[in-house]
Amino acid sequence: MAARGNDDSYALDNQAQAHWDTGLFEQTALLGLDYSSQTLSQQQVSISNLAQRVPIDIFAPVYQQPLPALTAAVDSGQKTHQLGVYLQDQIKIDGRWVVLLGGREDWARTTTHNRLSGGSTTQEDHKFSGRAGVVYLTDIGLAPYVSYSQSFLPSSGTNFSGAALQPITGAQYEAGVRYQPKNSNSYISVSAYDIRERNVAETDPDHPGFSIQTGEIRSRGVEVEGSVELIDGLNVRFAYTADPVRTIESVQPGAIGQRPTVTPEHMSSLWANYEVPRGELSGFGVGAGVRYVGNSYGGTYAPNPQTPRQVVPFYAPGFTLVDAAVHYDWQQVRFAVNAANVFDRIYVAGCYSSTGCSYGDRRNIIGSVRYQW
C-alpha cells in the first residue's frame, strides 16, 4: 500500500475572564468560545501482489520492466468543523480550598467526499463534557488534589468502507499532591490517573493501511514532575510518566489485554535553562535537554508463514533525543530559536502494523517572535 496525504488546519480560541472577591469567597470565572477547521486529503494505491504480477528471477534479473496499472484504493477529501463553548468557575474558599467547576458543549460536522465513487456523506456530532476538581492548600506548601474530567475529540480519516471515524470520548479520574516550599521557585508533584477512551482508531488487521475503531482502552498511570532552581537563573525541570495503556474492549478479540500500537509505556525528560539574571546580558537565556520515549507495541507477526496462528508480538525500540533553545527577552518581546532532535537522529517513532512503521521527525529548527501585553 502506497499512500500520501495533505492536512491543513487552523484554530481560534477567545476568552473573557472576570474576577471578584467577597471576603470568604474569591472567584475567577472564564467564558470561552473556540472554533477549529481541518481539511484532510488522502490517496492510497494498492500495490499488493506486485511481485507476482511482475516476477523477477533473482539469478537472472531483468530490471526496468513495465509496471501494471496500480489500483486506487482510496481517494477522498474530508472537512471537519468544530465549535465549542465553555464556562469555568474557580472558587477559593477561606484561602484554603480551591474548587473548580466547568462545562463545555461541542458541535462537530464532518463532510467526507469519495472521489472514486463521486459520493459524499456528512456526519454531525455534539456532546457535553464536564470537569470538576478540589485542591487543599496547606501552610507548609503541600497541595493535595482530586479531579474528574470528560473529553470529546473528532477523529480525522475514514475506515475501509469510506465512512468517517466516530469522535473519541473519554473520562479521567486523577489524584495527586504538589509540594512547593514558600518563597521558592522549586516544586515537585506526583499524580496517579485512570483514563478511559472509546472509539480510539487502530490498524485494521483485515485491511492494512486502514483504520478501525476499537471499543475502549484504559490507562492507569503515574506522573512525576518537578522543577529545581539550583542557582540564581539556572532552572532544571524533569518529568517521568509510566503509562500502561491496555485495550479492554475491541472488535478484535486478540487485542484485548494488549497495549495499543504506537503507544509507549515509559517517557521521561530533563531540561536545563539558564537566563542571565542581571547586567548587560539580562534577558538572554539558553537551554538544553533530553527526551526519552520507551519502546512501543507494533502488533504481531507470524515467524513461519506456514503456521500463521503462531504469532509473535514485536515492539518498535525506544529512543532518546536532544533538544536545545536560545532566547532573548526585550521589554515585552521574546525572540527565540528552538531546535528539536539537535543531532538529527534517524529513528522509528512507532509501528502501526507488522508491515507499517513511521520514522520520527528529523532535526527541526523554529524561530519565533512573541509579543505579550
C-alpha positions in Angstrom: 0.0 0.0 0.0 1.4 3.4 -1.0 -0.2 6.5 0.5 0.1 10.2 0.5 -2.0 13.0 2.1 -2.3 16.6 2.9 -3.7 18.1 6.1 -4.5 21.8 6.7 -5.9 23.1 10.0 -6.4 26.2 12.0 -8.0 27.1 15.3 -9.3 30.2 17.1 -9.9 30.5 20.8 -11.3 33.6 22.5 -11.9 34.0 26.3 -13.4 36.5 28.7 -12.4 36.5 32.3 -14.0 38.0 35.4 -12.6 38.1 39.0 -14.2 39.2 42.2 -13.5 38.8 46.0 -16.3 38.8 48.6 -14.0 38.1 51.6 -14.7 34.4 52.3 -15.0 33.6 48.6 -12.6 34.6 45.8 -13.8 33.6 42.3 -12.4 33.7 38.8 -14.9 32.9 36.0 -13.9 32.1 32.5 -16.2 32.1 29.4 -14.8 31.0 26.1 -15.5 30.1 22.5 -13.2 28.2 20.2 -13.5 27.1 16.6 -11.3 24.8 14.6 -11.3 23.6 11.0 -9.4 20.8 9.4 -9.2 19.8 5.7 -7.7 16.3 5.0 -7.0 14.9 1.6 -5.6 11.4 1.2 -4.8 8.9 -1.6 -3.9 5.2 -1.2 -2.8 3.0 -4.0 -2.8 -0.8 -3.8 0.5 -2.5 -4.7 -0.4 -5.9 -3.2 0.9 -8.9 -5.1 3.1 -6.7 -7.2 5.9 -9.3 -7.1 3.6 -12.0 -8.6 2.4 -9.6 -11.3 6.0 -8.5 -12.2 8.2 -11.6 -11.4 11.9 -11.2 -11.2 14.4 -14.1 -11.4 17.0 -13.4 -8.7 19.6 -15.4 -10.7 18.9 -13.6 -14.0 17.1 -10.4 -13.0 15.6 -8.2 -15.7 15.1 -4.6 -14.5 13.0 -1.7 -15.8 10.1 -3.9 -16.6 6.8 -2.0 -17.2 4.6 -1.9 -14.2 0.9 -2.7 -14.5 -1.7 -0.1 -13.7 -2.0 0.3 -9.9 -5.4 0.2 -8.3 -6.5 3.3 -6.3 -8.0 2.0 -3.0 -8.7 5.4 -1.5 -9.1 8.9 -2.9 -11.0 11.1 -0.6 -11.3 14.6 0.9 -12.6 15.4 4.3 -13.5 18.6 6.1 -14.2 18.9 9.8 -15.6 22.0 11.6 -15.8 22.1 15.4 -17.3 24.8 17.6 -17.0 24.7 21.3 -18.5 26.9 24.1 -17.2 26.5 27.6 -17.7 28.0 31.1 -15.4 27.6 34.1 -15.6 28.9 37.6 -12.6 28.7 40.1 -13.7 29.3 43.7 -11.2 29.8 46.5 -12.9 29.3 49.9 -11.3 30.9 53.0 -7.8 30.8 51.3 -7.6 27.0 51.8 -10.0 25.2 49.5 -9.9 25.7 45.7 -12.9 24.3 43.8 -13.0 24.1 40.0 -16.2 23.5 38.1 -16.5 23.6 34.3 -18.6 22.6 31.4 -18.3 22.6 27.7 -20.6 21.9 24.7 -19.1 20.9 21.4 -20.7 20.6 17.9 -18.8 18.9 15.1 -19.6 18.5 11.4 -17.6 16.2 9.2 -18.1 16.0 5.4 -16.3 13.2 3.5 -16.0 13.2 -0.3 -15.3 9.9 -2.0 -13.6 10.9 -5.3 -13.7 7.3 -6.6 -17.5 6.9 -6.3 -18.3 10.6 -6.6 -20.5 10.5 -3.4 -20.3 12.4 -0.2 -21.5 11.9 3.4 -22.0 14.2 6.3 -21.6 13.2 9.9 -22.8 15.6 12.7 -21.9 15.1 16.4 -22.4 17.1 19.6 -21.6 16.3 23.2 -21.4 18.0 26.6 -18.3 17.4 28.7 -17.7 18.5 32.2 -14.9 18.8 34.7 -14.5 19.2 38.5 -11.7 19.4 40.9 -10.7 20.2 44.5 -7.4 21.4 45.9 -6.5 21.9 49.6 -3.7 24.5 50.3 -1.7 23.8 53.4 0.6 26.2 55.3 3.7 24.1 54.6 3.4 24.1 50.8 1.6 20.8 50.3 -1.4 20.8 48.0 -3.3 17.5 47.6 -6.0 17.4 44.9 -8.6 15.2 43.2 -10.2 15.8 39.8 -12.6 14.4 37.2 -12.9 15.4 33.6 -14.6 14.3 30.4 -13.3 14.7 26.8 -14.7 14.9 23.2 -12.4 14.9 20.1 -13.5 14.4 16.5 -11.4 11.9 14.6 -10.0 12.5 11.1 -9.9 9.9 8.5 -12.1 7.1 7.2 -12.4 3.3 7.6 -12.1 0.7 4.8 -15.7 1.3 3.7 -15.1 5.1 3.4 -17.1 6.1 6.4 -15.9 8.9 8.7 -14.5 7.8 12.0 -16.5 8.5 15.2 -15.3 11.1 17.7 -13.2 9.9 20.6 -14.8 10.3 24.0 -13.1 9.8 27.4 -13.2 10.2 31.1 -10.3 10.8 33.5 -10.0 10.4 37.3 -6.9 11.9 38.9 -5.5 12.4 42.3 -2.1 13.8 43.4 -0.1 16.1 45.5 2.2 19.0 44.8 4.8 20.4 47.1 6.3 23.9 46.8 8.1 25.5 49.7 7.1 29.1 50.5 9.2 31.7 48.7 10.7 29.1 46.4 10.5 28.5 42.7 11.2 24.8 43.1 8.4 22.3 43.3 7.6 18.6 42.8 4.3 16.9 42.0 3.2 13.3 41.9 -0.1 12.1 40.4 -2.0 8.9 39.6 -4.7 8.7 37.0 -7.3 6.4 35.4 -8.3 7.3 31.8 -10.8 5.5 29.6 -11.3 6.4 26.0 -13.8 5.0 23.5 -13.6 4.9 19.6 -9.8 5.0 19.5 -8.6 4.2 16.0 -6.2 1.3 15.4 -4.9 -0.6 12.4 -7.5 -2.7 10.6 -6.0 -6.3 10.6 -8.0 -7.3 7.5 -7.2 -4.2 5.5 -3.6 -2.9 6.1 -3.3 0.8 5.7 -6.8 1.4 7.0 -8.2 2.0 10.5 -10.9 0.6 12.6 -12.2 1.9 16.0 -11.8 -0.3 19.0 -14.3 -0.4 21.8 -12.3 1.0 24.7 -8.8 1.5 26.1 -7.8 2.2 29.6 -4.7 3.8 31.1 -3.8 3.6 34.8 -0.6 5.6 35.1 1.7 7.7 37.3 3.3 11.0 36.6 6.2 12.7 38.5 7.4 16.2 37.5 9.3 19.0 39.2 11.5 22.0 38.8 14.6 22.9 40.8 16.3 26.3 40.9 19.9 25.3 41.5 21.3 28.9 41.4 20.0 32.3 40.5 18.9 32.0 36.9 19.5 28.2 36.5 16.4 26.1 36.5 16.2 22.3 35.9 12.9 20.6 35.0 12.3 16.9 35.0 9.3 14.6 34.3 8.6 10.9 34.2 5.4 9.1 33.1 4.5 5.4 33.4 1.5 4.9 31.2 0.4 1.2 31.0 -2.3 1.5 28.4 -4.4 -1.6 27.6 -7.3 -2.4 25.3 -10.2 -3.6 27.4 -12.9 -3.8 24.7 -12.3 -4.4 21.0 -13.8 -5.9 17.8 -10.6 -7.9 17.7 -10.6 -10.5 20.5 -6.8 -10.9 20.3 -6.3 -7.2 21.0 -8.0 -7.4 24.5 -5.4 -7.0 27.2 -2.7 -5.8 24.7 -1.1 -2.5 24.6 -2.4 -0.4 21.6 0.1 0.1 18.8 2.3 3.3 18.7 1.8 3.7 22.4 5.0 3.9 24.6 4.7 2.8 28.2 7.6 4.9 29.7 8.5 8.5 28.9 10.9 10.9 30.7 12.6 14.2 30.1 15.2 16.5 31.6 15.6 20.2 30.7 18.0 22.8 32.0 17.6 26.5 31.3 19.9 29.4 32.3 18.8 33.0 32.0 21.2 35.8 32.8 19.6 37.4 35.8 21.2 40.9 35.7 23.7 43.0 33.9 24.1 43.9 30.2 23.1 40.4 29.1 20.0 40.3 31.3 17.1 38.6 29.4 19.4 36.3 27.4 19.0 32.6 28.0 20.0 29.2 26.7 18.5 25.8 27.3 19.2 22.1 26.5 17.7 18.8 27.4 17.0 15.2 26.6 13.8 13.3 25.9 13.4 9.5 26.3 10.5 7.6 24.8 10.3 3.9 25.6 9.5 1.0 23.2 6.0 0.8 21.7 3.9 -2.2 20.7 3.8 -2.7 16.9 1.5 -5.7 16.6 2.2 -9.3 15.9 3.7 -11.3 13.0 4.0 -15.0 12.0 7.6 -16.1 12.0 6.6 -19.1 9.9 4.2 -18.3 7.1 3.1 -22.0 7.1 1.8 -21.7 10.6 0.2 -18.2 10.7 -1.6 -19.0 14.0 1.8 -18.9 15.8 2.2 -15.2 16.1 4.9 -13.3 18.0 4.5 -9.7 19.3 7.1 -7.1 18.3 8.0 -3.7 19.5 9.5 -0.5 18.0 12.6 0.3 20.0 12.8 3.3 22.4 14.8 6.3 21.5 16.5 9.4 23.2 16.6 12.8 21.6 18.5 16.0 22.4 16.8 19.5 22.2 18.2 23.0 22.6 17.0 26.6 22.7 18.2 30.2 22.7 16.0 33.1 23.7 16.2 36.8 24.4 13.6 38.9 26.2 13.5 42.6 25.4 10.7 44.6 27.1 7.5 42.8 26.1 9.0 40.8 23.2 10.7 37.4 23.3 12.9 36.3 20.4 13.6 32.6 20.4 15.2 29.8 18.4 14.2 26.2 19.3 15.9 23.1 17.9 14.4 19.6 18.3 16.5 16.5 17.6 19.7 18.5 17.5 21.9 15.7 16.3 19.4 14.7 13.5 19.0 11.2 14.8 17.1 8.8 12.5 14.7 6.6 14.5 11.4 4.8 14.2 8.7 6.7 16.0 6.4 3.7 16.0 4.8 0.8 14.1 1.1 0.5 13.5 1.2 -3.0 12.0 3.7 -5.7 11.1 4.2 -4.1 7.7 4.0 -0.4 8.5 6.2 1.8 10.6 6.9 5.6 10.6 10.1 7.4 11.1 10.3 10.2 13.6 10.9 13.9 12.9 14.4 14.8 11.8 16.2 17.9 13.1 13.7 20.7 13.3 14.6 24.4 14.0 12.0 27.0 14.6 12.5 30.8 15.1 9.7 32.8 16.8 8.9 36.3 17.9 6.3 36.7 20.7 4.7 39.9 22.0 2.9 40.0 25.3 0.6 42.7 26.6 
